[in-house]
């Protein structure tokens, strides 16, 4: 995970995680919870430094994807959740 100094300011959206096609197929079936913010396009892991102190809503990752949210490049939720699903 990037250092705090790499976290964009509150008014700047973090970049989108680049998820490969094979991982997207796995993510589409996962129900692990991710966090979203109203009016923001990214979904995050609850530990994401960019979320610090912000009110969030929990959603299953497959629902976040269906609602057109995209993964945060800071906390890389797709990579983390896919890795977890493959080892768990």
Helices and strands as residue ranges (DSSP letters): G 4-6, H 21-27, E 33-36, E 42-44, G 49-51, E 57-60, H 61-66, E 70-71, H 77-87
